[in-house]
Amino acid sequence: MNARKTDAIVIGAGWAGSILAKELTEAGLSVTVLERGDDRATAVEGDYPSSIDELRGAIRHRLFQNLSQTTVTIRNTVGQVAVPYRRLAAFLPGEGVGGAGLHWSGVHFRVAPDDLALRTNVIARYGKSFIPEGMNLQDYDVTYEELEPFFDKAEKVFGTSGEPYTIQGKIAGKGNPFAPDRSDAFPLPAMKDVYSASLFKTAAANVGYHPYSLPAANASAPYTNPYGVQMGPCNFCGYCSGYDCYMYSKASPNVNILPSLRQDPKFTLITKAHVLKVNLDSEKKKATGVTYLDLQTRQQVELEADLVIVSAFQFHNVHLMLLSGIGQPYDPVANTGTVGRNFVYQTITTSRAWLPSTHYTNQFIGAGGAGVAIDDFNSMNFDHGPLGFVGGSPVWVNQAGAKPIAAAIGGPGGKAPAWGEGYKDAMVETYRHSLTIDAHGSNMAYRDVYLDLDPTYTDAYGQPLLRMTFTWKDNDIRMNQYVVSKIEPIMKAMGATRYSLEKLATDQLFDTRRYQTTHLGGGAVMGADPQTSAVNRYLQSWDVPNVFVIGASAFPQGMGYNPTGMVAALAYWSAHHIRTTYLKNPGPMVRA
Amino acid sequence: MKRPSSTRRRFMGGLLGSASFWLYSDHEVWADALTAVDAGPYTPRYFNQEEWRFLNAACERIFPTDAHGPGARSLGAPEFIDRQMDTPYGHGKLWYMSGPFLNAPENLGYQLSLPPRDIYRQGIAAADAYARQHHDGRSFADLDASAQTAVLKDLEHSEMPLGSVPAHFFFEQLRQNTLEGVFSDPLHGGNKGLAGWTLLGFPGARADFMDWVNQQGAPYPFGPVSISGETA
């Protein structure tokens, strides 16, 4: 093994890793990014028309993690034996340069400010006894006002399209009235509403809700970002989620950040580099670098650094912390340790409305980030008192481009046959004349829902797999059921000839066979208390202060909004404080 | 249906020969699964003759020929499935396939050690045996359409083992792959003449709807085009 040295190592070349690499090279550091997948360039493998092949793309998972090398094990409850997640289905982590930021849809939210201090807010409004037994409700220990400049910066890098509500306290547009105040406008005007979304907008307003066009990291017009890279205008081709964007309209690390980084001599990208562990000193108080496996030569390589940024996908961050011995693993019985604690997901159910056969919804037309939503039942925007649950869901039409294979396998819905006689009739009606409405909601953290290392299964490199212990809980099921009930009047107001409302069933178990969402969170959460958080408010490890862990792994709860906007803002926030404080005086930035 | 023209052949040749198509990701292993430029009667490479007869009959029952248009057989779904057997998918190389393989609740997902190739090999043999057992020794492919449908419905809802594959699991594998064959780009051997896409009104690789974002519910006016430039 040959030891080499760099100022900073960044693990993972997704959004968080690319942002940190950009910020740290700007600060003058030499940065090596280690990515275990392939390099990916939109100009090459994302080109038209070969990239818009549904079979290779969304069905055979061209841009997603190949589970044959490493996966997770899953069980619903502590008493069960966990078994491997052998086939991608419920959630779809990315692999390769760009990570999930290459195959994402592009819904680009900020955060509901109440969600950042959810514990404090729930107690203030409803009292401590409102929090169910076993729920680990926690605050982020950062405020919206502190994060606002970094939400603004991320939107400008992403070329985000949206309609504001207020800017610097003044009403500036017809955006989401529940959205927090902005320091500046969106870089681009909102995306147009497709037909289905425009129907939803009118209907939701008629019912008395407050619809708005989703903020989307899909460019509504040509755009050049602060790094000098260019985006083209989105043409609603419908190939966002699961694909690289051949139009250069969907923001990705590959298009929006890496072109400028690749020209920087201080930046090194090593692909096919699978990090086995972060190396620590004998007291486990300082990281000395990492050991990775070069997947091409099959050689282990040791790389030394002063600073290690763990910025892989949410659960890979937690996995690497556990494999490396960073912090204390969470023990749900003793209720000690923090790494693996507060593992969370999101609730999502998709309901469908059918329109008269004279109305074509053209569901293949769409953009991953575009649509129309209401926030009337998200976060703390409504009175939970009589309802007795914590959390909420935005509700939206997000017509991202329905492709024929996925639609056909999903079937026509309702009681219609899934094959054989009668299938085609029902499928044609559903594909041509229906639309879908999602309730995309929060998921709280619980004492017995967590991540740890599996005792049995290993990856292709001999390391234990990460084990997920997860199922749906009553609080979140009831929240979903309540919010879905609010969709019905919208469907009626849209003129639906019939509709099917999908909601989580009471006592429903988490089912790994069906896609729900890739918005996993927590496991290495941020907070003010080292007894209940793995990283401090700057996403710095409490235990190993030259390690920062960036990503949705820092979320103490699963929020109603899509996570990428928050991940990007936290990455810029953390990078700012590394640059302005940590590098001048390396050490803990918050005293425990 | 328009047959691939010589123009199309040149287009395919150009596309398939380009660096962008071949150099990256998993294209090399996908090469075997792609449609030959000159498609004659298809000879299966993975399935034997008995399996091939079963597959053709079963695909057609899942997506039958009717007033709406051609069924899965003439759309090439069996050919698609045969080609898929030689991809990383067919060999189970996209799945975590390390043991131990435990019995677990169904909601925790697939826990067998078999890749799709073996699911079909075991599943077809046992499903055909089931058909013979209930139909005086006649194989599935020799039954009439309603009897074939009845057998498939039995499988769809049964835990009965077909080899080591539960019948309902084998059926769902077959249903999904059939629909993939009907609705994927013809590049992969199915959706011949783009008739699957025409049925749904999906315009294929057009992928540019700047002027059709919201036309107040009017139907999109153009028919499908494939990645190779074929039109319906």
Interface residues (C-beta under 8 A of the other chain):
Chain A: D38 V44 E45 D47 Y48 P49 S50 I52 D53 E54 L55 R56 I59 R60 H61 R62 N66 L67 S68 T70 T71 I74 R75 N76 V81 V83 P84 Y85 R86 R87 L88 A89 K192 D193 V194 Y195 S198 P233 N235 F236 C237 G238 Y239 Y246 L355 T358 H359 Y360 T361 N362 F364 I365 K403 P404 I405 A407 A408 I409 A418 W419 G420 E421 Y423 K424 D425 M427 V428 Y431 R432 T456 Y457 T458 L509 F510 D511 T512 R513
Chain B: L15 S20 F21 L23 Y24 S25 D26 W30 R61 I62 F63 P64 D66 H68 T87 Y89 G92 K93 L94 W95 Y96 M97 S98 P100 L102 A104 P105 E106 N107 L108 G109 Y110 Q111 T149 L152 R175 Q176 T178 L179 E180 V182 F183 S184 D185 L187 H188 G196 W197 L199 L200 G201 F202 P203 A205 A207 D208 F209 M210 W212 V213 N214 Q215 Q216 G217 A218 P219 Y220 I227
